[in-house]
Amino acid sequence: MMADLFATISTGIDTVLGPPLRAFFQPIDHLLAMGYMPWARIFALGFFLGTMVWVFLGLRREYVNLEAPSKKIWHDLRVWTVLAMLPHLIVYFYF
């Protein structure tokens, strides 16, 4: 019974999100198929670094921290986003 529910949910998600995700990721998959290892690392690092730069420099502090208790740096969610993504960046860089 639970397996049927999960299969139905999975099919529904694939029906709704599958086409736009495939449209976005298929060109990347084709490019990576040409020579996987160096390009995969470059793309992964590029996505993480690009997101980190966009979050830190692209989002206004006032927008991100609407209800922050203070203006101190440890209440800035942009800083925590960058810090939270650093381990992922290290893993993709190392491996």
C-alpha positions in Angstrom: 0.0 0.0 0.0 2.8 2.5 0.9 4.8 1.4 -2.1 1.8 2.3 -4.4 1.5 5.7 -2.7 5.2 6.3 -3.2 5.0 5.2 -6.8 2.1 7.5 -7.5 3.9 10.4 -5.9 7.1 9.7 -7.8 5.2 9.5 -11.1 3.4 12.8 -10.3 6.6 14.5 -9.5 8.3 13.2 -12.7 5.3 14.3 -14.8 5.4 17.9 -13.4 9.1 18.5 -12.8 10.6 16.1 -15.3 10.3 18.1 -18.5 11.7 21.4 -17.2 14.5 19.7 -15.4 15.4 17.6 -18.4 15.4 20.7 -20.6 17.8 22.4 -18.3 20.2 19.4 -17.6 20.3 17.6 -20.9 22.7 20.1 -22.5 24.9 19.8 -19.5 24.8 16.0 -19.6 25.7 16.0 -23.3 28.7 18.3 -22.6 29.8 16.2 -19.7 29.6 13.0 -21.8 32.4 14.3 -24.0 35.0 14.1 -21.2 33.5 13.5 -17.8 35.9 14.1 -15.0 37.4 17.5 -15.5 34.2 19.0 -16.9 32.1 17.6 -14.1 34.3 19.1 -11.5 34.4 22.5 -13.2 30.6 22.6 -13.6 30.0 21.5 -10.0 32.4 24.1 -8.6 31.0 26.7 -11.0 27.5 26.1 -9.8 28.4 26.3 -6.1 30.7 29.3 -6.5 28.1 31.1 -8.7 25.4 30.5 -6.2 27.6 31.6 -3.3 28.5 34.8 -5.1 24.9 35.5 -6.1 23.6 35.0 -2.6 26.3 37.1 -1.0 26.5 39.9 -3.5 23.2 39.7 -5.4 20.8 39.7 -2.5 20.2 42.8 -0.5 20.9 42.5 3.2 17.6 44.2 4.0 15.7 41.7 2.0 17.3 38.6 3.4 17.3 39.7 7.0 13.8 41.2 7.4 13.3 40.0 11.0 16.8 39.5 12.2 17.3 40.2 15.9 20.2 42.5 15.1 22.5 43.8 12.3 25.4 41.7 13.4 27.2 39.5 10.9 26.1 36.2 12.6 22.5 37.1 12.0 23.1 37.6 8.3 21.6 34.6 6.4 23.8 35.3 3.4 26.9 34.5 5.5 25.4 31.3 6.8 24.4 30.3 3.3 28.0 30.7 2.1 29.3 28.9 5.1 26.8 26.0 4.7 27.9 25.6 1.0 31.7 25.5 1.8 31.7 21.8 2.8 30.1 20.9 -0.5 32.6 23.0 -2.4 35.4 21.3 -0.6 34.1 17.8 -1.4 33.7 18.6 -5.1 37.1 20.2 -5.2 38.8 17.3 -3.4 37.1 14.4 -5.1 
